Amino acid sequence: MVTSFGYVTAGSQTWRPHVTADVRLVEVGTGNLLMENRIVFNSLGGQDGAITLTPDGEYGFEDREDMVENPERLAEGLDMALRSTVDAAINLLR
């Protein structure tokens, strides 16, 4: 389940895509929890036990105006972050 997504910045740094997702694998018959992880794309702080994914600079924005002026790149960055998070979740099952 995606619990947060969007663009974040640490102070005066570049705005980058961000996604947090909690991933659970539950056995159908018993309801037993088989796996539970948190995946964070572009973590701003340490998250104990979370799988962290680091963004590249391709989808960074200097400020809000930069985002508004580049809506296609803004959407592409969020799509890339969501897809990367999904890929990481799938890899947990391999």
PDB file of N, CA, C and O in Angstrom:
ATOM      1  N   MET A   1       0.839  -1.154   0.000  1.00  0.00           N
ATOM      2  CA  MET A   1       0.000   0.000   0.000  1.00  0.00           C
ATOM      3  C   MET A   1       0.900   1.239   0.000  1.00  0.00           C
ATOM      4  O   MET A   1       1.783   1.369   0.848  1.00  0.00           O
ATOM      5  N   VAL A   2       0.677   2.132  -0.938  1.00  0.00           N
ATOM      6  CA  VAL A   2       1.421   3.390  -0.977  1.00  0.00           C
ATOM      7  C   VAL A   2       0.861   4.297   0.108  1.00  0.00           C
ATOM      8  O   VAL A   2      -0.336   4.584   0.131  1.00  0.00           O
ATOM      9  N   THR A   3       1.735   4.747   1.011  1.00  0.00           N
ATOM     10  CA  THR A   3       1.287   5.589   2.117  1.00  0.00           C
ATOM     11  C   THR A   3       1.600   7.066   1.894  1.00  0.00           C
ATOM     12  O   THR A   3       0.977   7.933   2.507  1.00  0.00           O
ATOM     13  N   SER A   4       2.564   7.354   1.016  1.00  0.00           N
ATOM     14  CA  SER A   4       2.824   8.752   0.652  1.00  0.00           C
ATOM     15  C   SER A   4       3.560   8.793  -0.679  1.00  0.00           C
ATOM     16  O   SER A   4       4.317   7.883  -1.017  1.00  0.00           O
ATOM     17  N   PHE A   5       3.320   9.871  -1.432  1.00  0.00           N
ATOM     18  CA  PHE A   5       4.042  10.079  -2.683  1.00  0.00           C
ATOM     19  C   PHE A   5       3.967  11.553  -3.044  1.00  0.00           C
ATOM     20  O   PHE A   5       3.087  12.278  -2.578  1.00  0.00           O
ATOM     21  N   GLY A   6       4.893  11.981  -3.873  1.00  0.00           N
ATOM     22  CA  GLY A   6       4.943  13.370  -4.303  1.00  0.00           C
ATOM     23  C   GLY A   6       6.374  13.790  -4.513  1.00  0.00           C
ATOM     24  O   GLY A   6       7.228  12.979  -4.873  1.00  0.00           O
ATOM     25  N   TYR A   7       6.633  15.070  -4.284  1.00  0.00           N
ATOM     26  CA  TYR A   7       7.985  15.607  -4.365  1.00  0.00           C
ATOM     27  C   TYR A   7       8.348  16.197  -3.012  1.00  0.00           C
ATOM     28  O   TYR A   7       7.527  16.851  -2.369  1.00  0.00           O
ATOM     29  N   VAL A   8       9.585  15.960  -2.583  1.00  0.00           N
ATOM     30  CA  VAL A   8      10.050  16.460  -1.296  1.00  0.00           C
ATOM     31  C   VAL A   8      11.422  17.109  -1.467  1.00  0.00           C
ATOM     32  O   VAL A   8      12.154  16.842  -2.421  1.00  0.00           O
ATOM     33  N   THR A   9      11.735  17.964  -0.509  1.00  0.00           N
ATOM     34  CA  THR A   9      13.052  18.585  -0.475  1.00  0.00           C
ATOM     35  C   THR A   9      13.522  18.663   0.967  1.00  0.00           C
ATOM     36  O   THR A   9      12.722  18.763   1.897  1.00  0.00           O
ATOM     37  N   ALA A  10      14.816  18.615   1.127  1.00  0.00           N
ATOM     38  CA  ALA A  10      15.416  18.771   2.460  1.00  0.00           C
ATOM     39  C   ALA A  10      15.980  20.186   2.538  1.00  0.00           C
ATOM     40  O   ALA A  10      17.119  20.440   2.148  1.00  0.00           O
ATOM     41  N   GLY A  11      15.162  21.095   3.046  1.00  0.00           N
ATOM     42  CA  GLY A  11      15.613  22.482   3.155  1.00  0.00           C
ATOM     43  C   GLY A  11      15.686  23.160   1.810  1.00  0.00           C
ATOM     44  O   GLY A  11      14.689  23.230   1.091  1.00  0.00           O
ATOM     45  N   SER A  12      16.846  23.658   1.465  1.00  0.00           N
ATOM     46  CA  SER A  12      17.000  24.408   0.217  1.00  0.00           C
ATOM     47  C   SER A  12      17.553  23.548  -0.911  1.00  0.00           C
ATOM     48  O   SER A  12      18.055  24.075  -1.903  1.00  0.00           O
ATOM     49  N   GLN A  13      17.466  22.245  -0.769  1.00  0.00           N
ATOM     50  CA  GLN A  13      17.973  21.350  -1.809  1.00  0.00           C
ATOM     51  C   GLN A  13      16.946  21.153  -2.910  1.00  0.00           C
ATOM     52  O   GLN A  13      15.831  21.671  -2.844  1.00  0.00           O
ATOM     53  N   THR A  14      17.339  20.406  -3.911  1.00  0.00           N
ATOM     54  CA  THR A  14      16.497  20.120  -5.059  1.00  0.00           C
ATOM     55  C   THR A  14      15.290  19.270  -4.661  1.00  0.00           C
ATOM     56  O   THR A  14      15.408  18.365  -3.834  1.00  0.00           O
ATOM     57  N   TRP A  15      14.130  19.565  -5.251  1.00  0.00           N
ATOM     58  CA  TRP A  15      12.919  18.761  -5.064  1.00  0.00           C
ATOM     59  C   TRP A  15      13.058  17.492  -5.895  1.00  0.00           C
ATOM     60  O   TRP A  15      13.392  17.551  -7.078  1.00  0.00           O
ATOM     61  N   ARG A  16      12.798  16.333  -5.268  1.00  0.00           N
ATOM     62  CA  ARG A  16      12.908  15.051  -5.954  1.00  0.00           C
ATOM     63  C   ARG A  16      11.668  14.195  -5.653  1.00  0.00           C
ATOM     64  O   ARG A  16      11.004  14.388  -4.634  1.00  0.00           O
ATOM     65  N   PRO A  17      11.364  13.243  -6.555  1.00  0.00           N
ATOM     66  CA  PRO A  17      10.209  12.374  -6.318  1.00  0.00           C
ATOM     67  C   PRO A  17      10.398  11.546  -5.049  1.00  0.00           C
ATOM     68  O   PRO A  17      11.518  11.195  -4.676  1.00  0.00           O
ATOM     69  N   HIS A  18       9.289  11.247  -4.404  1.00  0.00           N
ATOM     70  CA  HIS A  18       9.310  10.480  -3.158  1.00  0.00           C
ATOM     71  C   HIS A  18       8.106   9.535  -3.131  1.00  0.00           C
ATOM     72  O   HIS A  18       6.995   9.909  -3.508  1.00  0.00           O
ATOM     73  N   VAL A  19       8.353   8.297  -2.673  1.00  0.00           N
ATOM     74  CA  VAL A  19       7.275   7.325  -2.478  1.00  0.00           C
ATOM     75  C   VAL A  19       7.588   6.517  -1.226  1.00  0.00           C
ATOM     76  O   VAL A  19       8.735   6.124  -1.012  1.00  0.00           O
ATOM     77  N   THR A  20       6.584   6.267  -0.403  1.00  0.00           N
ATOM     78  CA  THR A  20       6.697   5.325   0.706  1.00  0.00           C
ATOM     79  C   THR A  20       5.592   4.295   0.530  1.00  0.00           C
ATOM     80  O   THR A  20       4.430   4.640   0.314  1.00  0.00           O
ATOM     81  N   ALA A  21       5.972   3.014   0.627  1.00  0.00           N
ATOM     82  CA  ALA A  21       4.995   1.933   0.488  1.00  0.00           C
ATOM     83  C   ALA A  21       5.248   0.877   1.546  1.00  0.00           C
ATOM     84  O   ALA A  21       6.391   0.491   1.794  1.00  0.00           O
ATOM     85  N   ASP A  22       4.178   0.414   2.167  1.00  0.00           N
ATOM     86  CA  ASP A  22       4.243  -0.706   3.095  1.00  0.00           C
ATOM     87  C   ASP A  22       3.784  -1.949   2.345  1.00  0.00           C
ATOM     88  O   ASP A  22       2.704  -1.976   1.756  1.00  0.00           O
ATOM     89  N   VAL A  23       4.632  -2.980   2.380  1.00  0.00           N
ATOM     90  CA  VAL A  23       4.388  -4.199   1.613  1.00  0.00           C
ATOM     91  C   VAL A  23       4.205  -5.363   2.578  1.00  0.00           C
ATOM     92  O   VAL A  23       5.031  -5.589   3.463  1.00  0.00           O
ATOM     93  N   ARG A  24       3.122  -6.092   2.396  1.00  0.00           N
ATOM     94  CA  ARG A  24       2.840  -7.250   3.257  1.00  0.00           C
ATOM     95  C   ARG A  24       2.461  -8.446   2.395  1.00  0.00           C
ATOM     96  O   ARG A  24       1.794  -8.300   1.370  1.00  0.00           O
ATOM     97  N   LEU A  25       2.892  -9.631   2.821  1.00  0.00           N
ATOM     98  CA  LEU A  25       2.484 -10.879   2.197  1.00  0.00           C
ATOM     99  C   LEU A  25       1.784 -11.689   3.279  1.00  0.00           C
ATOM    100  O   LEU A  25       2.375 -12.027   4.305  1.00  0.00           O
ATOM    101  N   VAL A  26       0.515 -11.994   3.033  1.00  0.00           N
ATOM    102  CA  VAL A  26      -0.319 -12.689   4.018  1.00  0.00           C
ATOM    103  C   VAL A  26      -0.794 -14.009   3.419  1.00  0.00           C
ATOM    104  O   VAL A  26      -1.244 -14.049   2.273  1.00  0.00           O
ATOM    105  N   GLU A  27      -0.693 -15.091   4.194  1.00  0.00           N
ATOM    106  CA  GLU A  27      -1.167 -16.395   3.752  1.00  0.00           C
ATOM    107  C   GLU A  27      -2.694 -16.389   3.725  1.00  0.00           C
ATOM    108  O   GLU A  27      -3.342 -16.031   4.708  1.00  0.00           O
ATOM    109  N   VAL A  28      -3.256 -16.789   2.591  1.00  0.00           N
ATOM    110  CA  VAL A  28      -4.697 -16.703   2.391  1.00  0.00           C
ATOM    111  C   VAL A  28      -5.473 -17.550   3.397  1.00  0.00           C
ATOM    112  O   VAL A  28      -6.413 -17.052   4.016  1.00  0.00           O
ATOM    113  N   GLY A  29      -5.112 -18.780   3.569  1.00  0.00           N
ATOM    114  CA  GLY A  29      -5.893 -19.683   4.410  1.00  0.00           C
ATOM    115  C   GLY A  29      -5.872 -19.348   5.892  1.00  0.00           C
ATOM    116  O   GLY A  29      -6.883 -19.486   6.582  1.00  0.00           O
ATOM    117  N   THR A  30      -4.714 -18.908   6.379  1.00  0.00           N
ATOM    118  CA  THR A  30      -4.565 -18.689   7.820  1.00  0.00           C
ATOM    119  C   THR A  30      -4.532 -17.225   8.231  1.00  0.00           C
ATOM    120  O   THR A  30      -4.786 -16.888   9.387  1.00  0.00           O
ATOM    121  N   GLY A  31      -4.220 -16.363   7.279  1.00  0.00           N
ATOM    122  CA  GLY A  31      -4.063 -14.949   7.617  1.00  0.00           C
ATOM    123  C   GLY A  31      -2.720 -14.644   8.260  1.00  0.00           C
ATOM    124  O   GLY A  31      -2.481 -13.522   8.705  1.00  0.00           O
ATOM    125  N   ASN A  32      -1.830 -15.657   8.310  1.00  0.00           N
ATOM    126  CA  ASN A  32      -0.501 -15.446   8.886  1.00  0.00           C
ATOM    127  C   ASN A  32       0.302 -14.455   8.053  1.00  0.00           C
ATOM    128  O   ASN A  32       0.299 -14.510   6.823  1.00  0.00           O
ATOM    129  N   LEU A  33       0.975 -13.567   8.729  1.00  0.00           N
ATOM    130  CA  LEU A  33       1.833 -12.593   8.065  1.00  0.00           C
ATOM    131  C   LEU A  33       3.150 -13.272   7.716  1.00  0.00           C
ATOM    132  O   LEU A  33       3.888 -13.697   8.605  1.00  0.00           O
ATOM    133  N   LEU A  34       3.447 -13.376   6.418  1.00  0.00           N
ATOM    134  CA  LEU A  34       4.644 -14.052   5.951  1.00  0.00           C
ATOM    135  C   LEU A  34       5.799 -13.085   5.707  1.00  0.00           C
ATOM    136  O   LEU A  34       6.963 -13.464   5.835  1.00  0.00           O
ATOM    137  N   MET A  35       5.485 -11.852   5.361  1.00  0.00           N
ATOM    138  CA  MET A  35       6.515 -10.856   5.064  1.00  0.00           C
ATOM    139  C   MET A  35       5.923  -9.471   5.282  1.00  0.00           C
ATOM    140  O   MET A  35       4.752  -9.226   4.989  1.00  0.00           O
ATOM    141  N   GLU A  36       6.741  -8.581   5.795  1.00  0.00           N
ATOM    142  CA  GLU A  36       6.323  -7.185   5.950  1.00  0.00           C
ATOM    143  C   GLU A  36       7.557  -6.302   5.802  1.00  0.00           C
ATOM    144  O   GLU A  36       8.547  -6.471   6.514  1.00  0.00           O
ATOM    145  N   ASN A  37       7.485  -5.367   4.875  1.00  0.00           N
ATOM    146  CA  ASN A  37       8.588  -4.450   4.620  1.00  0.00           C
ATOM    147  C   ASN A  37       8.049  -3.069   4.301  1.00  0.00           C
ATOM    148  O   ASN A  37       6.893  -2.908   3.909  1.00  0.00           O
ATOM    149  N   ARG A  38       8.895  -2.090   4.474  1.00  0.00           N
ATOM    150  CA  ARG A  38       8.613  -0.730   4.028  1.00  0.00           C
ATOM    151  C   ARG A  38       9.645  -0.391   2.960  1.00  0.00           C
ATOM    152  O   ARG A  38      10.838  -0.634   3.139  1.00  0.00           O
ATOM    153  N   ILE A  39       9.181   0.169   1.856  1.00  0.00           N
ATOM    154  CA  ILE A  39      10.056   0.607   0.775  1.00  0.00           C
ATOM    155  C   ILE A  39       9.920   2.114   0.675  1.00  0.00           C
ATOM    156  O   ILE A  39       8.811   2.644   0.604  1.00  0.00           O
ATOM    157  N   VAL A  40      11.065   2.807   0.670  1.00  0.00           N
ATOM    158  CA  VAL A  40      11.050   4.265   0.598  1.00  0.00           C
ATOM    159  C   VAL A  40      11.937   4.705  -0.556  1.00  0.00           C
ATOM    160  O   VAL A  40      13.141   4.449  -0.564  1.00  0.00           O
ATOM    161  N   PHE A  41      11.329   5.367  -1.524  1.00  0.00           N
ATOM    162  CA  PHE A  41      12.064   5.960  -2.631  1.00  0.00           C
ATOM    163  C   PHE A  41      12.362   7.403  -2.246  1.00  0.00           C
ATOM    164  O   PHE A  41      11.441   8.197  -2.055  1.00  0.00           O
ATOM    165  N   ASN A  42      13.626   7.742  -2.133  1.00  0.00           N
ATOM    166  CA  ASN A  42      14.091   9.069  -1.741  1.00  0.00           C
ATOM    167  C   ASN A  42      13.715   9.387  -0.288  1.00  0.00           C
ATOM    168  O   ASN A  42      12.900  10.265  -0.006  1.00  0.00           O
ATOM    169  N   SER A  43      14.337   8.646   0.603  1.00  0.00           N
ATOM    170  CA  SER A  43      14.108   8.855   2.032  1.00  0.00           C
ATOM    171  C   SER A  43      14.835  10.113   2.492  1.00  0.00           C
ATOM    172  O   SER A  43      16.011  10.304   2.184  1.00  0.00           O
ATOM    173  N   LEU A  44      14.139  10.960   3.224  1.00  0.00           N
ATOM    174  CA  LEU A  44      14.771  12.176   3.747  1.00  0.00           C
ATOM    175  C   LEU A  44      15.478  11.928   5.071  1.00  0.00           C
ATOM    176  O   LEU A  44      16.335  12.713   5.475  1.00  0.00           O
ATOM    177  N   GLY A  45      15.133  10.870   5.728  1.00  0.00           N
ATOM    178  CA  GLY A  45      15.758  10.542   7.004  1.00  0.00           C
ATOM    179  C   GLY A  45      15.890   9.046   7.132  1.00  0.00           C
ATOM    180  O   GLY A  45      15.295   8.298   6.356  1.00  0.00           O
ATOM    181  N   GLY A  46      16.648   8.611   8.083  1.00  0.00           N
ATOM    182  CA  GLY A  46      16.810   7.190   8.287  1.00  0.00           C
ATOM    183  C   GLY A  46      15.526   6.533   8.731  1.00  0.00           C
ATOM    184  O   GLY A  46      14.841   7.042   9.618  1.00  0.00           O
ATOM    185  N   GLN A  47      15.198   5.426   8.134  1.00  0.00           N
ATOM    186  CA  GLN A  47      14.019   4.655   8.516  1.00  0.00           C
ATOM    187  C   GLN A  47      14.484   3.241   8.805  1.00  0.00           C
ATOM    188  O   GLN A  47      14.773   2.474   7.886  1.00  0.00           O
ATOM    189  N   ASP A  48      14.554   2.901  10.075  1.00  0.00           N
ATOM    190  CA  ASP A  48      15.051   1.599  10.489  1.00  0.00           C
ATOM    191  C   ASP A  48      14.315   0.469   9.788  1.00  0.00           C
ATOM    192  O   ASP A  48      13.086   0.412   9.795  1.00  0.00           O
ATOM    193  N   GLY A  49      15.077  -0.421   9.187  1.00  0.00           N
ATOM    194  CA  GLY A  49      14.509  -1.597   8.556  1.00  0.00           C
ATOM    195  C   GLY A  49      13.885  -1.370   7.195  1.00  0.00           C
ATOM    196  O   GLY A  49      13.459  -2.332   6.555  1.00  0.00           O
ATOM    197  N   ALA A  50      13.817  -0.144   6.734  1.00  0.00           N
ATOM    198  CA  ALA A  50      13.191   0.141   5.437  1.00  0.00           C
ATOM    199  C   ALA A  50      14.173  -0.133   4.306  1.00  0.00           C
ATOM    200  O   ALA A  50      15.384   0.036   4.451  1.00  0.00           O
ATOM    201  N   ILE A  51      13.625  -0.556   3.194  1.00  0.00           N
ATOM    202  CA  ILE A  51      14.400  -0.688   1.969  1.00  0.00           C
ATOM    203  C   ILE A  51      14.388   0.688   1.326  1.00  0.00           C
ATOM    204  O   ILE A  51      13.322   1.210   0.999  1.00  0.00           O
ATOM    205  N   THR A  52      15.547   1.277   1.144  1.00  0.00           N
ATOM    206  CA  THR A  52      15.604   2.632   0.600  1.00  0.00           C
ATOM    207  C   THR A  52      16.121   2.605  -0.833  1.00  0.00           C
ATOM    208  O   THR A  52      17.087   1.910  -1.149  1.00  0.00           O
ATOM    209  N   LEU A  53      15.471   3.361  -1.677  1.00  0.00           N
ATOM    210  CA  LEU A  53      15.846   3.506  -3.075  1.00  0.00           C
ATOM    211  C   LEU A  53      16.282   4.944  -3.296  1.00  0.00           C
ATOM    212  O   LEU A  53      15.600   5.878  -2.877  1.00  0.00           O
ATOM    213  N   THR A  54      17.406   5.117  -3.948  1.00  0.00           N
ATOM    214  CA  THR A  54      17.973   6.446  -4.150  1.00  0.00           C
ATOM    215  C   THR A  54      17.676   6.949  -5.558  1.00  0.00           C
ATOM    216  O   THR A  54      17.964   6.254  -6.533  1.00  0.00           O
ATOM    217  N   PRO A  55      17.106   8.146  -5.678  1.00  0.00           N
ATOM    218  CA  PRO A  55      16.810   8.684  -7.010  1.00  0.00           C
ATOM    219  C   PRO A  55      18.066   9.224  -7.682  1.00  0.00           C
ATOM    220  O   PRO A  55      19.032   9.600  -7.018  1.00  0.00           O
ATOM    221  N   ASP A  56      18.033   9.255  -9.011  1.00  0.00           N
ATOM    222  CA  ASP A  56      19.088   9.961  -9.716  1.00  0.00           C
ATOM    223  C   ASP A  56      18.647  11.416  -9.870  1.00  0.00           C
ATOM    224  O   ASP A  56      17.541  11.767  -9.457  1.00  0.00           O
ATOM    225  N   GLY A  57      19.462  12.241 -10.437  1.00  0.00           N
ATOM    226  CA  GLY A  57      19.151  13.665 -10.543  1.00  0.00           C
ATOM    227  C   GLY A  57      18.283  14.059 -11.717  1.00  0.00           C
ATOM    228  O   GLY A  57      17.971  15.238 -11.887  1.00  0.00           O
ATOM    229  N   GLU A  58      17.886  13.091 -12.532  1.00  0.00           N
ATOM    230  CA  GLU A  58      17.153  13.412 -13.755  1.00  0.00           C
ATOM    231  C   GLU A  58      15.831  14.130 -13.498  1.00  0.00           C
ATOM    232  O   GLU A  58      15.414  14.970 -14.295  1.00  0.00           O
ATOM    233  N   TYR A  59      15.170  13.801 -12.388  1.00  0.00           N
ATOM    234  CA  TYR A  59      13.857  14.386 -12.115  1.00  0.00           C
ATOM    235  C   TYR A  59      13.896  15.352 -10.938  1.00  0.00           C
ATOM    236  O   TYR A  59      12.927  15.457 -10.186  1.00  0.00           O
ATOM    237  N   GLY A  60      14.988  16.042 -10.780  1.00  0.00           N
ATOM    238  CA  GLY A  60      15.099  17.047  -9.737  1.00  0.00           C
ATOM    239  C   GLY A  60      14.611  18.401 -10.230  1.00  0.00           C
ATOM    240  O   GLY A  60      14.765  18.742 -11.403  1.00  0.00           O
ATOM    241  N   PHE A  61      14.018  19.171  -9.314  1.00  0.00           N
ATOM    242  CA  PHE A  61      13.502  20.503  -9.646  1.00  0.00           C
ATOM    243  C   PHE A  61      14.024  21.507  -8.625  1.00  0.00           C
ATOM    244  O   PHE A  61      14.106  21.218  -7.431  1.00  0.00           O
ATOM    245  N   GLU A  62      14.372  22.679  -9.114  1.00  0.00           N
ATOM    246  CA  GLU A  62      14.931  23.715  -8.240  1.00  0.00           C
ATOM    247  C   GLU A  62      13.883  24.334  -7.317  1.00  0.00           C
ATOM    248  O   GLU A  62      14.174  24.640  -6.161  1.00  0.00           O
ATOM    249  N   ASP A  63      12.670  24.518  -7.825  1.00  0.00           N
ATOM    250  CA  ASP A  63      11.619  25.154  -7.040  1.00  0.00           C
ATOM    251  C   ASP A  63      10.257  24.851  -7.667  1.00  0.00           C
ATOM    252  O   ASP A  63      10.165  24.138  -8.667  1.00  0.00           O
ATOM    253  N   ARG A  64       9.205  25.404  -7.064  1.00  0.00           N
ATOM    254  CA  ARG A  64       7.848  25.152  -7.547  1.00  0.00           C
ATOM    255  C   ARG A  64       7.652  25.650  -8.978  1.00  0.00           C
ATOM    256  O   ARG A  64       6.990  24.988  -9.778  1.00  0.00           O
ATOM    257  N   GLU A  65       8.209  26.788  -9.300  1.00  0.00           N
ATOM    258  CA  GLU A  65       8.086  27.322 -10.661  1.00  0.00           C
ATOM    259  C   GLU A  65       8.670  26.355 -11.676  1.00  0.00           C
ATOM    260  O   GLU A  65       8.102  26.154 -12.750  1.00  0.00           O
ATOM    261  N   ASP A  66       9.807  25.757 -11.336  1.00  0.00           N
ATOM    262  CA  ASP A  66      10.446  24.774 -12.220  1.00  0.00           C
ATOM    263  C   ASP A  66       9.507  23.600 -12.454  1.00  0.00           C
ATOM    264  O   ASP A  66       9.431  23.085 -13.569  1.00  0.00           O
ATOM    265  N   MET A  67       8.790  23.166 -11.418  1.00  0.00           N
ATOM    266  CA  MET A  67       7.841  22.066 -11.556  1.00  0.00           C
ATOM    267  C   MET A  67       6.667  22.458 -12.456  1.00  0.00           C
ATOM    268  O   MET A  67       6.278  21.698 -13.342  1.00  0.00           O
ATOM    269  N   VAL A  68       6.108  23.640 -12.224  1.00  0.00           N
ATOM    270  CA  VAL A  68       4.950  24.108 -12.985  1.00  0.00           C
ATOM    271  C   VAL A  68       5.309  24.278 -14.463  1.00  0.00           C
ATOM    272  O   VAL A  68       4.485  24.019 -15.340  1.00  0.00           O
ATOM    273  N   GLU A  69       6.531  24.710 -14.732  1.00  0.00           N
ATOM    274  CA  GLU A  69       6.972  24.924 -16.112  1.00  0.00           C
ATOM    275  C   GLU A  69       7.304  23.622 -16.841  1.00  0.00           C
ATOM    276  O   GLU A  69       7.446  23.622 -18.064  1.00  0.00           O
ATOM    277  N   ASN A  70       7.430  22.522 -16.112  1.00  0.00           N
ATOM    278  CA  ASN A  70       7.814  21.241 -16.713  1.00  0.00           C
ATOM    279  C   ASN A  70       6.882  20.112 -16.267  1.00  0.00           C
ATOM    280  O   ASN A  70       7.332  19.149 -15.646  1.00  0.00           O
ATOM    281  N   PRO A  71       5.585  20.223 -16.577  1.00  0.00           N
ATOM    282  CA  PRO A  71       4.619  19.234 -16.062  1.00  0.00           C
ATOM    283  C   PRO A  71       4.867  17.810 -16.570  1.00  0.00           C
ATOM    284  O   PRO A  71       4.621  16.848 -15.843  1.00  0.00           O
ATOM    285  N   GLU A  72       5.348  17.665 -17.806  1.00  0.00           N
ATOM    286  CA  GLU A  72       5.596  16.320 -18.326  1.00  0.00           C
ATOM    287  C   GLU A  72       6.722  15.644 -17.545  1.00  0.00           C
ATOM    288  O   GLU A  72       6.600  14.482 -17.157  1.00  0.00           O
ATOM    289  N   ARG A  73       7.806  16.363 -17.318  1.00  0.00           N
ATOM    290  CA  ARG A  73       8.943  15.806 -16.576  1.00  0.00           C
ATOM    291  C   ARG A  73       8.544  15.548 -15.119  1.00  0.00           C
ATOM    292  O   ARG A  73       8.993  14.577 -14.511  1.00  0.00           O
ATOM    293  N   LEU A  74       7.704  16.416 -14.569  1.00  0.00           N
ATOM    294  CA  LEU A  74       7.192  16.240 -13.207  1.00  0.00           C
ATOM    295  C   LEU A  74       6.431  14.915 -13.094  1.00  0.00           C
ATOM    296  O   LEU A  74       6.660  14.140 -12.166  1.00  0.00           O
ATOM    297  N   ALA A  75       5.529  14.661 -14.041  1.00  0.00           N
ATOM    298  CA  ALA A  75       4.745  13.420 -14.047  1.00  0.00           C
ATOM    299  C   ALA A  75       5.634  12.212 -14.306  1.00  0.00           C
ATOM    300  O   ALA A  75       5.454  11.168 -13.680  1.00  0.00           O
ATOM    301  N   GLU A  76       6.587  12.339 -15.215  1.00  0.00           N
ATOM    302  CA  GLU A  76       7.509  11.240 -15.506  1.00  0.00           C
ATOM    303  C   GLU A  76       8.317  10.856 -14.266  1.00  0.00           C
ATOM    304  O   GLU A  76       8.554   9.674 -14.019  1.00  0.00           O
ATOM    305  N   GLY A  77       8.736  11.844 -13.494  1.00  0.00           N
ATOM    306  CA  GLY A  77       9.514  11.572 -12.287  1.00  0.00           C
ATOM    307  C   GLY A  77       8.710  10.803 -11.256  1.00  0.00           C
ATOM    308  O   GLY A  77       9.218   9.870 -10.634  1.00  0.00           O
ATOM    309  N   LEU A  78       7.472  11.189 -11.076  1.00  0.00           N
ATOM    310  CA  LEU A  78       6.614  10.483 -10.120  1.00  0.00           C
ATOM    311  C   LEU A  78       6.301   9.073 -10.618  1.00  0.00           C
ATOM    312  O   LEU A  78       6.287   8.125  -9.832  1.00  0.00           O
ATOM    313  N   ASP A  79       6.050   8.934 -11.916  1.00  0.00           N
ATOM    314  CA  ASP A  79       5.800   7.618 -12.499  1.00  0.00           C
ATOM    315  C   ASP A  79       7.024   6.718 -12.309  1.00  0.00           C
ATOM    316  O   ASP A  79       6.878   5.549 -11.953  1.00  0.00           O
ATOM    317  N   MET A  80       8.217   7.247 -12.539  1.00  0.00           N
ATOM    318  CA  MET A  80       9.444   6.480 -12.374  1.00  0.00           C
ATOM    319  C   MET A  80       9.604   6.039 -10.920  1.00  0.00           C
ATOM    320  O   MET A  80       9.979   4.895 -10.663  1.00  0.00           O
ATOM    321  N   ALA A  81       9.327   6.926  -9.973  1.00  0.00           N
ATOM    322  CA  ALA A  81       9.457   6.597  -8.554  1.00  0.00           C
ATOM    323  C   ALA A  81       8.470   5.505  -8.149  1.00  0.00           C
ATOM    324  O   ALA A  81       8.827   4.587  -7.410  1.00  0.00           O
ATOM    325  N   LEU A  82       7.237   5.601  -8.630  1.00  0.00           N
ATOM    326  CA  LEU A  82       6.236   4.578  -8.330  1.00  0.00           C
ATOM    327  C   LEU A  82       6.615   3.236  -8.945  1.00  0.00           C
ATOM    328  O   LEU A  82       6.489   2.198  -8.295  1.00  0.00           O
ATOM    329  N   ARG A  83       7.076   3.251 -10.186  1.00  0.00           N
ATOM    330  CA  ARG A  83       7.488   2.004 -10.844  1.00  0.00           C
ATOM    331  C   ARG A  83       8.701   1.375 -10.146  1.00  0.00           C
ATOM    332  O   ARG A  83       8.759   0.156  -9.986  1.00  0.00           O
ATOM    333  N   SER A  84       9.642   2.183  -9.742  1.00  0.00           N
ATOM    334  CA  SER A  84      10.825   1.665  -9.035  1.00  0.00           C
ATOM    335  C   SER A  84      10.419   1.014  -7.722  1.00  0.00           C
ATOM    336  O   SER A  84      10.970  -0.017  -7.336  1.00  0.00           O
ATOM    337  N   THR A  85       9.451   1.621  -7.036  1.00  0.00           N
ATOM    338  CA  THR A  85       8.960   1.071  -5.773  1.00  0.00           C
ATOM    339  C   THR A  85       8.247  -0.257  -6.004  1.00  0.00           C
ATOM    340  O   THR A  85       8.437  -1.202  -5.238  1.00  0.00           O
ATOM    341  N   VAL A  86       7.439  -0.337  -7.042  1.00  0.00           N
ATOM    342  CA  VAL A  86       6.758  -1.589  -7.387  1.00  0.00           C
ATOM    343  C   VAL A  86       7.780  -2.664  -7.744  1.00  0.00           C
ATOM    344  O   VAL A  86       7.654  -3.805  -7.301  1.00  0.00           O
ATOM    345  N   ASP A  87       8.786  -2.315  -8.537  1.00  0.00           N
ATOM    346  CA  ASP A  87       9.830  -3.280  -8.901  1.00  0.00           C
ATOM    347  C   ASP A  87      10.530  -3.823  -7.661  1.00  0.00           C
ATOM    348  O   ASP A  87      10.813  -5.018  -7.583  1.00  0.00           O
ATOM    349  N   ALA A  88      10.811  -2.954  -6.689  1.00  0.00           N
ATOM    350  CA  ALA A  88      11.456  -3.397  -5.456  1.00  0.00           C
ATOM    351  C   ALA A  88      10.549  -4.363  -4.689  1.00  0.00           C
ATOM    352  O   ALA A  88      11.030  -5.342  -4.118  1.00  0.00           O
ATOM    353  N   ALA A  89       9.250  -4.095  -4.673  1.00  0.00           N
ATOM    354  CA  ALA A  89       8.307  -4.990  -4.004  1.00  0.00           C
ATOM    355  C   ALA A  89       8.269  -6.357  -4.692  1.00  0.00           C
ATOM    356  O   ALA A  89       8.242  -7.390  -4.024  1.00  0.00           O
ATOM    357  N   ILE A  90       8.266  -6.358  -5.997  1.00  0.00           N
ATOM    358  CA  ILE A  90       8.259  -7.618  -6.755  1.00  0.00           C
ATOM    359  C   ILE A  90       9.533  -8.409  -6.464  1.00  0.00           C
ATOM    360  O   ILE A  90       9.487  -9.629  -6.307  1.00  0.00           O
ATOM    361  N   ASN A  91      10.667  -7.716  -6.393  1.00  0.00           N
ATOM    362  CA  ASN A  91      11.939  -8.391  -6.123  1.00  0.00           C
ATOM    363  C   ASN A  91      11.962  -9.051  -4.745  1.00  0.00           C
ATOM    364  O   ASN A  91      12.696 -10.018  -4.542  1.00  0.00           O
ATOM    365  N   LEU A  92      11.185  -8.553  -3.812  1.00  0.00           N
ATOM    366  CA  LEU A  92      11.114  -9.182  -2.484  1.00  0.00           C
ATOM    367  C   LEU A  92      10.527 -10.586  -2.574  1.00  0.00           C
ATOM    368  O   LEU A  92      10.825 -11.435  -1.734  1.00  0.00           O
ATOM    369  N   LEU A  93       9.708 -10.835  -3.567  1.00  0.00           N
ATOM    370  CA  LEU A  93       9.029 -12.122  -3.708  1.00  0.00           C
ATOM    371  C   LEU A  93       9.852 -13.152  -4.477  1.00  0.00           C
ATOM    372  O   LEU A  93       9.471 -14.320  -4.551  1.00  0.00           O
ATOM    373  N   ARG A  94      10.959 -12.732  -5.040  1.00  0.00           N
ATOM    374  CA  ARG A  94      11.791 -13.654  -5.825  1.00  0.00           C
ATOM    375  C   ARG A  94      12.708 -14.447  -4.960  1.00  0.00           C
ATOM    376  O   ARG A  94      13.474 -15.268  -5.464  1.00  0.00           O
TER     377      ARG A  94
END
